[in-house]
């Protein structure tokens, strides 16, 4: 016996009626047999069975079998700077839009949606920062995250094969949920990566003018920062054991192995559902940085003198001097010590 709230029951019967009324389909003559009983509360009905006969003795199962979904159970939280993607999404699929006036309202709106028992999918419309904000707000709930790419890089979407709004709509309508680890950098959630040192300085250098040029803007500013970069002393501790103690240009702590592009994997053993974070230390000076990235571009492991790799659940990075820090492409305050942790399978991503 299935307990349904009165509103949900009305929706189910309406959907059945629409299904049976399809023009040109002999099933429009079918009959529905439904038994009701009043539960202990006046607003609860108990639905014993729904039987639809088509005149030949056949029985139809629930209208929303397989991957079909009740679109009223899905909500899109829209970054106010990414409204074009939201408009395109509503042209492609029927979904409720929540359009906060400010970006700092995204987390509260997502949390409200996740607390609504009638909402099972929240679509985040925006870039990787928007995805991270919404994911943190719904982490640990049964609500799934759907990615609607609308940013500059959209790495999270590309990793999941969602490179357009059409891809997002298909995932919302027919996709399946996949567990995804949630990482934290000093308590701040991220889905893709955090870094300190040169890599974070490159991201901090990208202003709004550079962003207008997309990846080319990031690359140009990266070259400028690389020319300025000098190694600093850093100690990296993985699950309580010292992994690296020496000079480095940058330390990356990744939840997703790809960096900058879905086709470029910097951390070869990274998995998004293994409950582990991947650490990449680029040791030495600028030449080591270039050699390490060239090796990974060719899908080879760099020399240990240039790059070192590790995995763990808790990563502590201790620099002698303050360095730039970023989480999922958003710069945070410079600091000396950065602690990263992981929450295995905290988010379900629909793709």
C-alpha positions in Angstrom: 0.0 0.0 0.0 1.4 3.4 -1.0 0.8 6.5 1.1 0.4 9.6 -0.9 -0.4 13.2 0.2 -3.6 14.6 -1.3 -1.7 16.9 -3.6 0.6 14.2 -4.9 -2.4 11.8 -5.4 -4.2 14.5 -7.4 -1.1 14.9 -9.6 -1.0 11.1 -10.3 -4.7 10.9 -11.2 -4.3 14.0 -13.5 -1.3 12.4 -15.2 -3.3 9.2 -15.7 -6.2 11.1 -17.2 -3.9 12.9 -19.6 -2.3 9.6 -20.6 -5.6 7.9 -21.3 -6.9 10.8 -23.3 -4.2 10.7 -25.9 -5.9 11.2 -29.3 -5.9 8.2 -31.6 -5.0 5.7 -28.9 -7.6 3.0 -28.0 -6.5 3.2 -24.4 -8.6 6.4 -24.0 -11.5 4.0 -23.4 -9.7 2.3 -20.5 -11.2 2.3 -17.0 -9.5 3.1 -13.7 -10.2 1.2 -10.6 -8.9 3.0 -7.4 -9.6 2.1 -3.8 -9.2 4.8 -1.2 -9.1 4.8 2.6 -8.9 7.7 4.9 -5.7 7.6 7.0 -5.1 8.8 10.6 -4.8 12.3 9.3 -7.4 14.1 7.2 -5.0 15.2 4.6 -3.6 11.7 3.9 -5.1 9.2 1.5 -4.0 5.6 1.1 -4.0 4.3 -2.5 -4.4 0.6 -2.7 -4.1 0.0 -6.4 -4.6 1.6 -9.8 -5.6 -0.8 -12.6 -5.9 0.3 -16.2 -7.5 -2.1 -18.6 -7.3 -1.6 -22.3 -10.1 -3.9 -23.4 -7.8 -6.8 -24.2 -7.0 -7.8 -20.6 -3.7 -6.1 -20.6 -2.7 -4.0 -17.6 -0.6 -0.8 -17.8 2.0 -0.1 -15.1 2.6 3.4 -13.6 2.6 6.2 -16.0 6.1 7.2 -14.9 7.9 4.0 -15.4 11.5 3.7 -16.6 13.3 7.1 -16.8 10.1 9.2 -17.2 9.8 11.8 -14.4 7.2 14.1 -12.9 8.8 17.5 -14.0 7.0 19.3 -11.1 9.5 17.5 -8.9 12.5 19.4 -10.4 13.7 22.9 -9.8 16.4 25.0 -11.4 18.3 27.5 -9.3 19.6 30.2 -11.6 22.7 32.3 -11.2 21.4 35.8 -11.9 24.4 36.3 -14.3 23.5 33.2 -16.4 19.9 33.8 -17.4 20.4 33.0 -21.0 21.1 29.4 -20.1 18.0 29.3 -18.0 15.8 30.6 -20.8 17.2 28.0 -23.1 16.5 25.3 -20.5 12.8 26.2 -20.2 12.6 26.1 -24.0 13.9 22.6 -23.9 12.1 21.1 -20.9 9.4 21.8 -18.4 11.1 22.8 -15.1 10.4 25.3 -12.4 12.8 28.2 -12.3 14.0 29.9 -9.2 15.7 33.2 -10.1 17.3 34.9 -7.1 18.3 38.5 -7.6 21.8 38.0 -6.1 24.3 35.2 -6.4 24.7 35.1 -2.7 21.2 33.8 -2.4 21.9 30.7 -4.4 22.8 28.5 -1.4 19.7 29.4 0.6 17.4 28.8 -2.4 19.1 25.4 -3.1 18.8 24.4 0.6 15.1 25.3 0.6 14.5 23.2 -2.5 16.3 20.2 -1.0 14.2 20.6 2.2 11.0 20.3 0.0 9.9 16.7 -0.1 8.3 17.2 -3.5 11.7 18.2 -5.1 14.0 15.4 -6.0 16.3 17.2 -8.5 17.8 20.6 -8.3 19.4 21.9 -11.5 22.2 24.5 -11.0 22.3 27.0 -13.9 25.8 28.6 -14.1 29.5 27.8 -14.0 31.6 25.6 -11.8 31.2 28.0 -8.9 27.5 27.8 -9.1 27.6 24.0 -9.2 29.8 24.0 -6.1 27.5 26.4 -4.2 24.3 24.4 -5.0 26.1 21.0 -4.3 27.2 22.1 -0.9 23.7 23.3 0.0 22.1 19.9 -0.9 24.9 17.6 0.2 23.8 14.8 2.5 20.2 14.9 1.3 18.3 12.7 -1.2 18.1 15.5 -3.7 20.1 15.1 -6.9 22.2 17.8 -8.6 21.7 18.4 -12.3 24.3 20.4 -14.1 23.3 23.2 -16.5 26.5 24.7 -17.9 26.5 28.4 -18.2 30.0 29.5 -17.1 33.4 30.1 -18.8 35.0 26.7 -18.3 32.2 24.3 -17.1 34.6 21.6 -16.3 32.2 19.7 -14.0 29.7 19.4 -16.8 32.3 18.4 -19.4 33.6 15.6 -17.1 30.0 14.3 -17.0 29.4 14.7 -20.7 27.1 17.7 -20.2 28.5 20.4 -22.5 25.3 22.1 -23.5 21.8 23.0 -22.2 20.4 20.3 -24.4 22.7 17.7 -22.7 21.5 19.1 -19.4 17.8 18.7 -20.3 18.4 15.1 -21.5 20.1 14.3 -18.1 17.2 15.9 -16.2 14.6 13.9 -18.1 16.3 10.6 -18.6 19.5 10.6 -16.6 20.5 8.6 -13.5 22.1 9.6 -10.2 25.8 8.9 -9.6 27.5 9.3 -6.2 30.1 12.1 -6.1 32.5 12.9 -3.3 32.4 16.4 -1.8 35.8 17.9 -0.8 36.4 20.8 1.6 39.3 23.3 1.8 39.4 24.7 5.3 35.7 23.9 5.5 34.8 25.5 2.1 33.2 22.9 -0.2 34.5 22.1 -3.6 33.8 19.5 -6.3 36.7 19.8 -8.7 39.9 21.0 -7.1 41.7 23.4 -4.7 45.2 24.6 -5.1 47.8 26.9 -3.5 50.8 28.6 -4.9 51.3 29.2 -8.6 48.1 27.5 -9.8 45.9 29.6 -7.5 47.8 32.8 -8.4 47.1 32.1 -12.1 43.3 32.0 -11.3 43.4 35.0 -9.1 45.1 37.0 -11.9 42.2 36.4 -14.3 39.9 39.4 -14.2 36.6 40.0 -15.9 38.3 41.4 -19.0 40.4 38.2 -19.4 37.3 36.0 -18.8 35.7 37.4 -21.8 38.3 35.6 -23.9 37.4 32.2 -22.3 40.2 29.7 -22.1 42.5 32.0 -24.1 42.2 34.6 -21.3 43.1 32.0 -18.6 46.1 30.8 -20.7 47.4 34.4 -21.3 47.3 35.3 -17.6 48.8 31.9 -16.7 51.8 32.6 -18.8 52.3 36.0 -17.1 52.1 34.4 -13.6 54.4 31.6 -14.6 57.1 34.1 -15.7 56.9 35.7 -12.2 56.7 32.5 -10.2 59.3 31.4 -7.7 59.3 28.2 -5.7 58.7 28.3 -1.9 59.2 25.8 0.8 56.1 23.6 1.6 55.4 20.6 3.7 52.5 18.3 2.6 51.1 15.8 5.1 48.8 13.1 3.8 46.7 11.2 6.3 49.1 12.1 9.1 52.3 11.2 7.3 54.7 13.7 5.6 54.6 13.2 1.9 56.7 16.2 0.7 59.0 18.5 2.5 60.9 20.9 0.2 60.5 23.5 -2.5 57.5 23.6 -4.8 55.7 26.0 -7.2 52.2 24.7 -6.5 50.2 22.1 -4.6 46.9 20.8 -6.1 44.4 18.8 -4.1 41.9 17.3 -6.6 38.6 15.6 -6.4 38.4 15.4 -10.2 41.5 14.3 -12.1 41.0 16.7 -15.0 42.4 20.2 -14.8 41.3 23.0 -17.0 39.8 20.7 -19.7 38.0 17.4 -19.7 40.6 16.0 -22.1 43.6 16.9 -19.8 44.1 14.7 -16.8 46.7 15.9 -14.3 45.9 13.2 -11.6 45.9 9.8 -13.3 44.4 7.8 -10.4 41.6 10.3 -9.4 38.1 9.0 -9.1 35.1 11.0 -8.1 33.5 8.3 -6.0 36.5 6.6 -4.3 36.4 8.7 -1.1 39.9 9.9 -1.7 41.6 13.2 -2.6 44.5 13.3 -5.1 47.5 15.4 -4.4 49.8 16.8 -7.0 53.0 18.6 -6.0 54.9 20.5 -8.7 58.4 20.6 -7.3 61.3 22.7 -8.4 61.1 25.8 -10.5 59.3 26.9 -13.7 61.1 24.3 -15.8 59.6 21.5 -13.6 56.1 23.0 -14.1 56.4 23.0 -17.9 58.0 19.5 -18.0 55.3 18.0 -15.7 52.4 19.4 -17.7 54.0 18.3 -21.0 54.4 14.8 -19.7 50.8 14.6 -18.6 49.7 16.1 -21.9 51.4 13.1 -23.5 49.7 10.9 -20.9 53.0 10.0 -19.3 54.0 10.3 -15.6 56.5 13.1 -15.0 59.8 12.5 -13.3 59.5 12.6 -9.5 61.9 15.5 -9.5 59.2 17.5 -11.3 55.9 16.2 -9.9 54.8 13.9 -7.1 51.4 12.2 -6.7 49.6 10.9 -3.6 46.1 10.1 -2.4 44.4 10.4 1.0 41.4 11.5 3.0 43.0 14.4 4.8 45.6 16.6 3.3 47.5 19.4 5.1 49.6 21.8 3.1 52.0 24.1 5.1 53.9 26.9 3.3 56.6 28.9 5.0 55.0 32.1 3.5 51.5 33.1 2.6 50.4 32.0 -0.9 47.4 32.4 -3.1 44.6 29.8 -2.6 41.6 28.8 -4.8 38.7 26.4 -4.5 36.9 25.5 -7.8 38.2 28.5 -9.5 37.2 31.0 -6.8 40.2 32.8 -5.1 40.1 32.7 -1.3 42.2 34.6 1.3 45.9 34.0 1.0 47.3 31.8 3.9 50.1 29.6 5.0 48.2 26.4 6.0 45.4 24.7 4.0 43.6 21.6 5.2 41.5 19.5 2.8 39.1 16.7 3.7 36.6 14.6 1.8 33.0 13.5 2.4 32.5 10.3 0.4 29.4 10.2 -1.9 27.9 13.3 -0.2 26.3 14.5 -3.5 24.4 12.6 -6.2 24.9 14.1 -9.6 22.4 13.3 -12.4 23.9 12.6 -15.8 
